[in-house]
Amino acid sequence: MIAGAAGLAGRRIWLDREPAALPAVDGSGRLLWQNWAATEHSYPATRLAPKSADEAAHLLRRARGPVRMVGASHSFTGLVTTDATLVSLDGMTGVLGHDAATCQASVLAGTRLYDLGPALAAIGQEMPNLPDINKQSLAGGTQTGTHGTGRAFKAVHGGIVAFDIATPRGDVLECSATSNPEVFNAARVGLGAFGVMTRYTLQNHPLQRVKKVTGLRHREELMEGWDDLVRRHRNAEFYVIPFSHYGQLITHDETDEPVRPRGPDTDTDGQMKLKMARDVFEFAAPLRFWTLDRVIADMPDQIAIDEGWKLLSNERSVRNREIEYHVPRENQIAALREVVAAIERTRSDVFIPVEVRSIAPDDAWLSPFYGRESGSIAVHTYYKDDYAFFYTLIEPILRRYGGRPHWGKLNSLKYDDFAALYPRWKDALAVREALDPEGKLLNPTLAKVLRRG
């Protein structure tokens, strides 16, 4: 017994070792680029940081491909990797101007969402919705279809009413529903494959105070009552805690109640406690259920009241790998039940909660939410753990329910798969080919997605 326990402890210590760091510089003296999750890296030969649309167009026309754009490096997929030219948008940030009457604002594309919140609040505006984290650049988030939650709320790109894009031919195009409308429809969610986004006009909302309530609920109650929660709350999402009978519900609703600032972030501490339960009871699921249920049962709700931009996004500092699919909303809970059952049947190493959200439809041709109300399901693993099961266990379930993958999250789909999922796929790619006929913006990852064969 003692020898067996020691063996299990030694196994976990071995699995928990820190992954080897990549060289900061390669043999040719090129600096490392690596994404946040350490799933992708490259050593670009040239790095550019234009400060204007005209400069971006000039540099893009002359640059050696593949040319890839980088924001906050928070995508898990290989969208950014290149051994040639990497273009940073960090030289183009800030709010350029606003219109109080229409509640619109002109924003440079490299602006980080965490900077945009207070900048818009200073002019009495806020973005209608925000994603779970706010580390992304505006361009990076919208180009990959980043989203928040709420039945009445579109993904972040749903607030774009116009944008400027620098193309590989050296042009700067102004795009909207009435000016270059095909580029507007195709490139709003464009994976950085149409050009360099330089400026956006956003349709915002007046600044609003919301009440955030976070609490633990029986997961069966959450799944059975999900449709009602989505209808009753401005924003609703929940997390299924694997190997427990509980989930965490988070709701936001507009309020006039006095401000109650959010307390210190507890997400990291909570996830590390779930990891500890995994480490101790990894091969004793009944004990893991029993322990977690008793720890969770009496936790009180947490309430915060403040402006929405301060509460909608969270700190998620525990590095992870993630797969997220968006299924038709009517299929969401059935798909979720299968995903959770598969994890608890075969993946005792998983401890990070499964995230569940709701997103309104939009009309961007490459949006995962094109033409349908969607429900998202996101499965995470700790960055030191194996994630190959995403493709063999989780993805087949989500695909069977009609899911479209998040463009910035891990998936195994190729051209033909996406062509079957997107009604305007060929239309969008025809626009892309017209803007970039030489394929200068296509790295190997994008070539597999956007070009057949």
Salt bridges, closest charged atoms under 4 A:
ASP16 OD2 - LYS275 NZ 2.54
GLU18 OE1 - LYS384 NZ 3.30
ASP26 OD2 - ARG30 NE 2.86
ASP90 OD1 - ARG112 NH2 3.35
GLU126 OE2 - ARG234 NH2 3.97
ASP132 OD2 - ARG316 NE 2.83
ASP164 OD2 - ARG199 NE 2.90
GLU220 OE2 - ARG337 NH2 2.78
ASP227 OD1 - ARG329 NH2 3.00
ASP228 OD2 - ARG232 NE 2.75
ASP253 OD2 - HIS233 ND1 2.64
GLU254 OE2 - ARG234 NE 3.60
GLU257 OE2 - LYS211 NZ 3.30
ASP267 OD1 - ARG316 NH1 2.62
ASP269 OD2 - LYS273 NZ 3.30
ASP279 OD1 - ARG12 NE 3.55
ASP279 OD2 - LYS275 NZ 2.92
ASP279 OD1 - ARG278 NE 2.74
GLU282 OE1 - ARG11 NH1 3.51
GLU282 OE1 - ARG12 NH2 2.70
ASP293 OD2 - HIS245 ND1 2.64
ASP301 OD1 - ARG217 NH1 3.04
ASP306 OD1 - LYS310 NZ 3.59
GLU315 OE2 - LYS135 NZ 3.16
GLU322 OE2 - HIS380 NE2 3.41
GLU322 OE2 - LYS409 NZ 3.09
GLU324 OE2 - HIS147 NE2 3.22
GLU324 OE2 - ARG357 NH2 3.03
GLU324 OE1 - LYS409 NZ 3.20
GLU338 OE1 - ARG400 NH2 2.71
GLU344 OE2 - ARG219 NH1 2.72
ASP349 OD2 - ARG347 NH2 2.82
GLU355 OE2 - ARG357 NE 3.36
GLU355 OE1 - HIS380 NE2 3.98
ASP362 OD2 - HIS157 NE2 2.87
ASP363 OD1 - ARG188 NH1 3.08
GLU373 OE2 - ARG151 NE 3.04
GLU373 OE2 - ARG329 NE 3.47
ASP385 OD1 - ARG12 NH1 3.88
ASP385 OD2 - ARG278 NH1 3.06
ASP386 OD2 - ARG347 NH2 3.29
ASP416 OD1 - ARG452 NH2 2.89
ASP417 OD1 - ARG399 NH2 3.12
ASP427 OD2 - ARG424 NE 2.46
GLU433 OE2 - ARG432 NH2 3.69
GLU433 OE2 - ARG451 NE 3.17
ASP436 OD2 - ARG432 NH1 2.88
